[in-house]
Amino acid sequence: MALTAFRLNGRFLDVAEALARPAGLTAAHWQVLGAVLEEPLPVSGIARSMGITRQSVQRIADLLADKGMVEYRPNPAHRRAKLVAPTPEGLAAVRRINPAHAAFADRLCDALGDERAAATLEALEHLADTLEALDDEA
C-alpha cells in the first residue's frame, strides 16, 4: 500500500505542479493557500491538516507572504502563533487554477466512472483515518 501511495502522491504532485504553474505557484504553494481558503489557520494547524511538518509549512507561508499571497494576522487564541490568511492576490491565484483543476477532475472521474471515483475517495479517506488512528495509538 505504501509504495502505491508514494507512486500516487508523485503523480498527483506532477498534476498539481502543472495546474499551479500558470498561476505563478507551485503545488506546495497551492496546498498551503488551499488550507486557509475557508478560514485563517496557524502554521501548526495547516501542517496538521496536510500531514506535513510545521517547519515546511512555515517556509512556504513565509515565501507566500513575501509574494503577497498570504498575510499573517493576530491570533486571539495564541499571541505568538499568528494566523495565515490569503490576500486578494492569493485568492486570485487560486481562482486562476480552479478551471483547469475542475477540468482535470472531470476527466479523472470520467475515466474512472462516477461509482469507482466515489468508492476510491471513500477508500482513501478511510485509509487516511485509519493511519491517523494507528498513529494516535502509538
ABEGO torsion letter per residue (X at the ends): XAAAAAAAAAAAAAAAAAAAAAAGBBAAAAAAAAAAAABBBBAAAAAAAAGBBAAAAAAAAAAAAAAGABBBBBBAABAABBBBBBBAAAAAAAAAAAAAAAAAAAAAAAAAEAAAAAAAAAAAAAAAAAAAAAAAAX
